[in-house]
């Protein structure tokens, strides 16, 4: 079973809580606070696996959660950080935030990609000792780990995409020029999933993909083509396979026009890709049919008259493809889309729940999970960024709530690991 679009939920681990502890030692009257920091929560990490070619495993497991960091310990010992949760996906998987549609990552390289960051550990009470506050009896909770509802979309990484109507010989061609062994039969939609084959030419090789199921109306959802057209988007070169013999009682010229129309309807960018035409089944075609089609193609595209069954001229076709690929840019990779401060504020605007804790006189703590991603993007050395953060606190009602709690000028306000003096 082939699956190339799935939805899953991922949750990185929360940071461990900081510890409240005081040093105790014989003959030492007051050892002071020594509560350690909490450990970091585990990340959710995606990595490309060449042994996977489908997202089918994610149909049966929809939720992935990393471990939380351990809480801090006495004697200024930091809690143990949680291990990362590694998730293997097929190479070429795009990871989207399903709620916003933002592209988070393109899992096409060899390096693991952190999709959801684990929360930082909370600070232990050893961090809050000052000349005025020598015995702090509070610590910070750990930061929450990031969580996302994701949409995973597989777009195969292939240099060359074979397109054409069903039963024109695409599977036979990829079988003839590579080690791929697709099912081959004399009926429509024999190939129900994209097939990848590695083609070797001298000391080079390239990946060829058989994209199944293109028919008239595919771009609008007809047949199987709409499901698989996305796999053509990464290709550097299209090989358009046509049954020049007309054995399906179709006109090869009409087929050529209709398939190109579907490609253009699905994506104008795909329709602009370089294209080589393979007039297949020449072993059962007449000379008149071949010459008629050759005249139709003219100088628009490079034409190769081949027979995938007898392998006639397939070597010339493959050599031409290899030479052409040397001139073309590499396989398309997608850039992750950044998140702006304004977007974060908008996304979280309906979740602005907060609480204010008065830990002791002159020290207030704001607890609001939605503030964590906003705070992480604030540049503390930039005046405008700080002004923006101040506007968020005021517009969310946090400043008014602090005043209601009795805060005074000069009191300390803590938001996660950021502390500032209150000035109204």
Backbone torsions as a table, in degrees:
resi	resn	phi	psi	omega
1	UNK	NA	133.9	-178.2
2	UNK	-105.2	135.1	176.5
3	UNK	-136.7	128.5	179.9
4	UNK	-126.4	2.8	171.2
5	UNK	-139.8	124.3	177.5
6	UNK	-142.0	161.6	176.4
7	UNK	-122.2	132.6	-179.1
8	UNK	-138.8	163.9	175.4
9	UNK	-115.1	132.4	176.9
10	UNK	-125.5	143.7	179.8
11	UNK	-138.7	115.9	175.7
12	UNK	-73.5	159.8	-178.0
13	UNK	-71.9	147.8	174.9
14	UNK	-78.2	152.1	175.5
15	UNK	-71.3	148.8	177.8
16	UNK	-70.8	151.2	179.0
17	UNK	-72.9	147.2	173.6
18	UNK	-70.4	157.9	-176.6
19	UNK	-101.2	147.2	171.6
20	UNK	-106.9	112.2	-175.9
21	UNK	-152.8	152.7	177.7
22	UNK	-127.9	139.5	-176.6
23	UNK	-65.5	130.6	178.6
24	UNK	-124.7	121.8	-178.6
25	UNK	-151.3	142.7	-179.6
26	UNK	-60.7	136.1	-179.5
27	UNK	71.4	5.3	175.0
28	UNK	-110.9	111.2	-172.4
29	UNK	-66.0	-44.1	-178.0
30	UNK	-143.7	101.0	-176.0
31	UNK	-79.3	-14.1	178.6
32	UNK	86.8	172.6	-178.5
33	UNK	-70.0	139.6	177.9
34	UNK	-141.3	25.6	178.1
35	UNK	-70.5	127.0	-177.1
36	UNK	-83.5	168.4	179.4
37	UNK	-79.3	156.3	175.7
38	UNK	-76.8	158.8	178.9
39	UNK	-81.2	160.8	-179.6
40	UNK	-76.5	143.1	175.4
41	UNK	-73.4	155.1	-178.9
42	UNK	-70.8	144.5	176.3
43	UNK	-84.1	156.9	167.3
44	UNK	-96.5	117.4	-173.2
45	UNK	-121.3	130.1	175.9
46	UNK	-102.9	141.0	178.9
47	UNK	-139.4	141.3	-179.9
48	UNK	-75.5	137.1	179.0
49	UNK	-126.2	116.9	-178.1
50	UNK	-68.7	-14.6	179.6
51	UNK	-83.4	-5.6	178.9
52	UNK	-106.2	140.2	179.4
53	UNK	-131.6	6.6	-178.6
54	UNK	-151.8	160.0	178.5
55	UNK	-97.8	21.2	-173.0
56	UNK	-59.6	-33.3	-178.4
57	UNK	-60.7	-28.8	-177.8
58	UNK	-79.0	-6.2	173.9
59	UNK	-73.3	-22.6	-173.6
60	UNK	-107.9	-16.3	174.0
61	UNK	-131.4	115.7	-171.5
62	UNK	-106.8	-10.1	-173.5
63	UNK	-129.5	130.0	-179.8
64	UNK	-129.5	122.5	-176.3
65	UNK	-127.7	130.8	177.2
66	UNK	-88.5	162.2	-179.1
67	UNK	-75.0	153.2	175.5
68	UNK	-83.1	153.6	174.4
69	UNK	-70.5	155.1	178.9
70	UNK	-79.9	151.6	-179.5
71	UNK	-71.1	158.3	179.2
72	UNK	-65.4	164.3	-176.9
73	UNK	-128.6	163.7	176.6
74	UNK	-62.2	173.8	179.9
75	UNK	61.4	32.5	175.5
76	UNK	60.7	29.5	-179.4
77	UNK	-90.6	128.1	178.0
78	UNK	-77.8	139.3	178.0
79	UNK	-65.9	156.8	-177.7
80	UNK	-71.8	133.1	175.9
81	UNK	-74.3	146.9	-178.1
82	UNK	-80.2	149.9	176.1
83	UNK	-70.3	153.7	176.9
84	UNK	-74.1	150.8	174.1
85	UNK	-97.9	115.6	-175.8
86	UNK	-95.3	125.7	-179.9
87	UNK	-118.3	121.7	-179.2
88	UNK	-91.1	134.0	178.8
89	UNK	-133.3	159.7	176.4
90	UNK	-64.1	145.7	176.8
91	UNK	-62.9	132.1	-176.9
92	UNK	102.8	8.2	180.0
93	UNK	-80.2	129.6	174.2
94	UNK	-97.1	135.9	-178.1
95	UNK	-112.6	117.2	-178.7
96	UNK	-113.3	146.5	166.2
97	UNK	-74.8	113.6	-172.7
98	UNK	-68.8	-20.3	-178.2
99	UNK	-83.0	-33.1	-176.4
100	UNK	-111.3	-15.9	-176.5
101	UNK	80.3	4.1	-177.7
102	UNK	-73.6	135.2	175.5
103	UNK	-77.0	118.5	-178.7
104	UNK	-87.7	-41.7	-176.3
105	UNK	-162.2	154.0	171.5
106	UNK	-114.0	108.4	-175.7
107	UNK	-86.4	78.3	-178.2
108	UNK	-122.9	-17.2	-179.6
109	UNK	-90.8	-169.7	-178.8
110	UNK	-94.9	-13.4	-177.1
111	UNK	-85.8	139.0	173.9
112	UNK	-62.2	149.2	-178.2
113	UNK	-122.2	125.9	177.5
114	UNK	-78.9	118.9	-179.0
115	UNK	-94.4	-42.6	178.4
116	UNK	-131.2	124.7	-176.1
117	UNK	-86.1	135.6	174.4
118	UNK	-68.9	151.0	-178.7
119	UNK	-71.8	148.4	174.6
120	UNK	-69.6	153.3	176.2
121	UNK	-72.9	147.5	176.9
122	UNK	-72.8	153.5	-178.9
123	UNK	-80.1	137.6	175.0
124	UNK	-77.2	169.9	-174.1
125	UNK	-69.7	-11.0	177.4
126	UNK	-64.8	-20.9	-177.5
127	UNK	-81.2	-11.8	-171.8
128	UNK	-109.2	8.9	178.4
129	UNK	-77.1	127.6	175.8
130	UNK	-134.1	178.8	179.0
131	UNK	-64.8	-28.8	178.6
132	UNK	-89.5	-26.9	-176.6
133	UNK	-123.7	86.4	-172.7
134	UNK	-88.5	-17.7	-178.6
135	UNK	-133.5	65.4	179.5
136	UNK	-64.4	130.3	-178.4
137	UNK	-109.9	38.1	178.6
138	UNK	-144.7	158.4	176.2
139	UNK	-140.0	171.9	-177.7
140	UNK	-97.0	142.5	171.1
141	UNK	-73.5	161.1	178.2
142	UNK	-70.6	155.5	175.4
143	UNK	-69.8	144.2	174.7
144	UNK	-70.9	144.8	174.8
145	UNK	-75.8	153.7	178.8
146	UNK	-69.4	149.2	175.8
147	UNK	-137.7	145.5	-178.3
148	UNK	-143.3	143.0	160.8
149	UNK	-89.9	116.3	-172.5
150	UNK	-107.9	150.4	166.1
151	UNK	-115.5	122.7	177.6
152	UNK	-101.1	128.7	-178.8
153	UNK	-129.6	121.4	-178.7
154	UNK	-90.1	124.4	172.1
155	UNK	-123.8	106.6	-171.8
156	UNK	-55.5	143.0	175.8
157	UNK	-91.1	102.8	179.3
158	UNK	-139.9	141.4	177.3
159	UNK	-74.5	-37.1	-174.0
160	UNK	-127.2	134.2	176.3
161	UNK	-114.3	127.6	176.2
162	UNK	-90.3	121.8	178.0
163	UNK	-124.3	159.3	-179.6
164	UNK	152.6	167.0	178.8
165	UNK	-62.4	159.6	175.0
166	UNK	-59.2	146.2	172.7
167	UNK	68.3	25.7	175.6
168	UNK	-93.9	-7.9	176.4
169	UNK	109.2	20.1	179.0
170	UNK	-64.9	-45.6	179.8
171	UNK	-64.1	-39.0	178.5
172	UNK	-64.5	-37.4	-179.6
173	UNK	-67.9	-47.1	-178.6
174	UNK	-66.8	-30.8	175.7
175	UNK	-69.6	-34.3	-177.0
176	UNK	-74.7	-28.7	-173.2
177	UNK	-108.5	-4.0	-179.8
178	UNK	-141.0	-177.8	179.1
179	UNK	-88.0	0.3	179.4
180	UNK	-65.8	143.1	-178.5
181	UNK	-126.7	71.5	177.7
182	UNK	-72.3	160.6	174.6
183	UNK	-70.1	133.3	-178.1
184	UNK	-125.4	124.4	178.5
185	UNK	-153.9	163.3	-174.7
186	UNK	-91.5	57.5	173.0
187	UNK	-152.7	160.0	-176.3
188	UNK	-67.3	147.9	176.5
189	UNK	58.9	36.6	171.1
190	UNK	-60.4	-44.4	179.1
191	UNK	-87.7	116.9	-177.2
192	UNK	-105.9	-8.9	178.5
193	UNK	-136.4	152.3	175.6
194	UNK	-60.5	140.5	-179.7
195	UNK	-119.2	129.7	178.5
196	UNK	-104.0	139.1	175.1
197	UNK	-138.0	140.1	178.0
198	UNK	-94.5	121.6	-179.0
199	UNK	-103.8	127.0	-178.8
200	UNK	-104.7	130.6	176.8
201	UNK	-131.3	108.4	-175.7
202	UNK	56.1	-120.5	-178.1
203	UNK	-98.6	12.0	180.0
204	UNK	-116.9	163.6	172.9
205	UNK	-149.4	158.8	176.2
206	UNK	-145.4	162.3	-176.3
207	UNK	-102.2	128.6	178.8
208	UNK	-113.9	137.0	-179.0
209	UNK	-119.6	130.4	173.4
210	UNK	-90.0	108.9	-178.5
211	UNK	-93.8	110.6	-171.4
212	UNK	-83.6	162.1	161.4
213	UNK	78.4	18.1	178.0
214	UNK	-78.0	126.4	174.5
215	UNK	-139.5	175.5	177.0
216	UNK	-63.6	129.8	-177.3
217	UNK	92.0	4.6	-177.8
218	UNK	-60.0	-39.3	-178.5
219	UNK	-64.5	-20.7	177.6
220	UNK	-98.2	3.7	175.9
221	UNK	111.5	-1.4	-179.5
222	UNK	-73.4	144.5	178.0
223	UNK	64.9	-151.4	-179.6
224	UNK	-97.4	-11.8	-170.0
225	UNK	-61.5	-37.9	-178.2
226	UNK	-60.8	-33.3	-180.0
227	UNK	-71.2	-27.3	-170.8
228	UNK	-114.8	-4.0	179.2
229	UNK	-61.2	-28.0	179.9
230	UNK	-60.7	-25.2	-177.8
231	UNK	-75.5	-11.7	176.8
232	UNK	-81.9	-19.7	-170.2
233	UNK	-61.8	-28.8	-179.0
234	UNK	-88.7	-11.7	-174.6
235	UNK	-64.3	147.8	177.0
236	UNK	-91.9	-23.3	-175.5
237	UNK	-147.9	139.9	176.9
238	UNK	-107.0	131.9	170.6
239	UNK	-106.7	112.1	-176.7
240	UNK	-92.3	109.0	-177.3
241	UNK	-92.2	128.1	-178.2
242	UNK	-127.0	138.9	173.8
243	UNK	-82.0	96.7	-175.5
244	UNK	-72.5	-16.6	-178.5
245	UNK	-80.5	-18.1	-179.0
246	UNK	67.6	30.4	-176.8
247	UNK	-67.3	-19.0	179.5
248	UNK	-91.7	15.5	-178.7
249	UNK	60.8	31.3	176.0
250	UNK	-118.8	156.8	178.0
251	UNK	-89.3	122.1	-178.5
252	UNK	-59.8	-31.4	178.8
253	UNK	-68.6	-42.1	177.2
254	UNK	-64.8	-41.3	178.6
255	UNK	-58.0	-45.7	-178.7
256	UNK	-59.7	-44.6	-179.0
257	UNK	-66.3	-43.5	-176.9
258	UNK	-66.1	-42.5	-179.7
259	UNK	-65.2	-42.4	177.9
260	UNK	-64.5	-33.9	175.9
261	UNK	-64.3	-42.7	179.1
262	UNK	-64.0	-40.0	177.8
263	UNK	-61.9	-42.7	-179.3
264	UNK	-68.0	-38.6	179.0
265	UNK	-64.9	-38.5	-179.5
266	UNK	-72.1	-44.0	-178.6
267	UNK	-160.1	114.1	175.6
268	UNK	-56.5	-29.7	179.5
269	UNK	-65.4	-39.2	178.5
270	UNK	-65.0	-40.8	-176.6
271	UNK	-64.8	-18.2	-179.7
272	UNK	-91.1	-3.0	179.2
273	UNK	-65.9	148.5	175.1
274	UNK	-57.9	143.2	-174.5
275	UNK	-135.0	133.5	174.0
276	UNK	-114.2	137.9	-177.3
277	UNK	-104.5	128.7	177.0
278	UNK	-112.8	107.7	177.8
279	UNK	-83.9	96.1	-172.6
280	UNK	-88.6	168.4	-179.3
281	UNK	64.2	35.7	178.9
282	UNK	-67.5	-20.7	-178.8
283	UNK	-69.2	-19.2	178.7
284	UNK	-117.7	8.6	178.3
285	UNK	-95.7	155.4	176.6
286	UNK	-85.9	160.4	178.0
287	UNK	-62.2	-35.3	179.5
288	UNK	-63.9	-41.7	178.5
289	UNK	-62.5	-43.5	-178.4
290	UNK	-65.2	-46.5	-178.2
291	UNK	-66.7	-36.8	178.0
292	UNK	-62.0	-43.5	-179.6
293	UNK	-71.2	-37.1	179.2
294	UNK	-61.2	-41.8	179.2
295	UNK	-66.0	-35.8	179.1
296	UNK	-65.1	-43.8	-179.8
297	UNK	-69.9	-41.1	177.3
298	UNK	57.4	-131.9	-177.6
299	UNK	-96.9	3.4	-176.0
300	UNK	-66.2	-40.1	-177.6
301	UNK	-140.1	158.3	172.9
302	UNK	-74.7	126.3	-176.7
303	UNK	-110.9	134.5	174.6
304	UNK	-124.7	123.2	177.2
305	UNK	-91.1	113.4	-171.5
306	UNK	-131.5	170.3	168.1
307	UNK	-136.5	111.4	-179.8
308	UNK	-66.7	-28.1	-178.7
309	UNK	-71.3	-47.4	-178.8
310	UNK	-92.5	-5.5	-178.2
311	UNK	65.7	19.9	178.1
312	UNK	-65.1	125.0	177.2
313	UNK	64.7	6.8	177.7
314	UNK	-67.8	-31.2	176.9
315	UNK	-64.0	-42.0	177.7
316	UNK	-63.9	-40.2	178.8
317	UNK	-61.5	-47.8	-177.6
318	UNK	-65.5	-40.6	178.3
319	UNK	-63.2	-39.9	178.1
320	UNK	-65.2	-42.2	179.0
321	UNK	-60.9	-45.6	-179.3
322	UNK	-60.4	-42.8	179.4
323	UNK	-67.0	-39.0	180.0
324	UNK	-65.7	-39.9	-179.2
325	UNK	-63.5	-30.1	178.0
326	UNK	-62.9	-23.1	-178.1
327	UNK	-92.6	-13.0	-172.7
328	UNK	-97.4	155.4	176.6
329	UNK	-65.1	162.8	-178.6
330	UNK	-66.6	173.0	179.5
331	UNK	-56.7	138.2	-175.9
332	UNK	-66.0	130.4	173.1
333	UNK	-115.8	147.1	-177.1
334	UNK	-100.7	136.1	179.3
335	UNK	-85.8	136.0	176.4
336	UNK	-64.6	145.1	-178.5
337	UNK	-92.4	125.5	-178.5
338	UNK	-72.2	158.3	176.7
339	UNK	-105.3	128.1	177.8
340	UNK	-89.6	162.1	177.4
341	UNK	-60.0	-41.2	-179.2
342	UNK	-64.3	-38.5	178.9
343	UNK	-66.0	-40.5	177.9
344	UNK	-61.9	-41.7	179.2
345	UNK	-63.7	-41.1	-179.3
346	UNK	-66.8	-42.9	-177.9
347	UNK	-62.7	-38.4	-175.1
348	UNK	-96.1	4.1	-172.7
349	UNK	-61.4	-28.9	-179.6
350	UNK	-90.8	8.4	-178.7
351	UNK	-128.6	31.4	-173.1
352	UNK	-86.4	59.9	175.2
353	UNK	-88.8	133.6	179.8
354	UNK	-143.8	164.0	175.9
355	UNK	-138.3	147.3	179.2
356	UNK	-118.9	124.2	178.7
357	UNK	-111.0	127.6	173.6
358	UNK	-92.3	98.2	-173.6
359	UNK	-72.3	-38.0	173.3
360	UNK	-164.7	175.3	-177.4
361	UNK	-56.5	127.2	176.0
362	UNK	82.1	7.3	-178.9
363	UNK	-137.7	117.6	-177.5
364	UNK	-121.1	142.1	178.7
365	UNK	-119.4	131.7	175.4
366	UNK	-97.9	126.3	176.3
367	UNK	-113.2	112.4	-179.0
368	UNK	-157.1	105.7	-176.9
369	UNK	-60.4	-34.1	-177.8
370	UNK	-67.0	-17.3	179.2
371	UNK	-77.6	-19.6	-174.5
372	UNK	-59.4	-52.3	-179.8
373	UNK	-66.8	-32.0	177.4
374	UNK	-67.2	-45.4	-179.3
375	UNK	-63.8	-35.2	-178.5
376	UNK	-66.1	-19.4	-178.5
377	UNK	-103.3	1.8	178.7
378	UNK	-84.8	128.0	176.9
379	UNK	-87.7	109.5	-175.8
380	UNK	-67.1	-16.5	179.8
381	UNK	-94.9	1.0	-176.9
382	UNK	-111.4	122.1	-174.5
383	UNK	-62.5	-43.9	-178.2
384	UNK	-65.1	-37.0	178.4
385	UNK	-64.4	-41.0	177.7
386	UNK	-66.7	-37.6	177.4
387	UNK	-62.1	-39.9	177.6
388	UNK	-61.9	-44.8	-179.8
389	UNK	-62.2	-38.8	177.4
390	UNK	-63.4	-37.6	178.3
391	UNK	-66.8	-36.3	177.4
392	UNK	-62.8	-44.7	179.5
393	UNK	-62.2	-38.7	-177.8
394	UNK	-75.2	-44.9	-177.1
395	UNK	-68.1	-25.7	179.7
396	UNK	-82.9	-8.0	179.3
397	UNK	91.0	3.0	-177.2
398	UNK	-68.1	-41.7	-179.6
399	UNK	-61.3	-45.8	179.0
400	UNK	-61.9	-37.7	179.5
401	UNK	-67.1	-37.3	177.1
402	UNK	-63.3	-41.4	178.3
403	UNK	-62.6	-41.5	178.5
404	UNK	-61.8	-34.9	179.6
405	UNK	-74.7	-7.6	176.0
406	UNK	97.7	19.3	-179.8
407	UNK	-65.5	146.8	-179.3
408	UNK	-121.4	161.4	176.3
409	UNK	-55.7	133.1	178.3
410	UNK	92.3	-12.1	176.2
411	UNK	-68.5	157.8	-177.2
412	UNK	-95.0	133.3	176.1
413	UNK	-117.0	132.8	-179.0
414	UNK	-117.4	128.8	173.5
415	UNK	-125.9	106.3	-173.9
416	UNK	54.9	-118.6	-178.2
417	UNK	-102.7	17.1	-179.9
418	UNK	-111.5	126.2	179.5
419	UNK	-120.7	142.5	176.7
420	UNK	-148.8	156.8	175.9
421	UNK	-81.1	138.4	-176.9
422	UNK	-78.9	127.2	174.3
423	UNK	-133.3	115.4	-176.0
424	UNK	-88.9	NA	NA
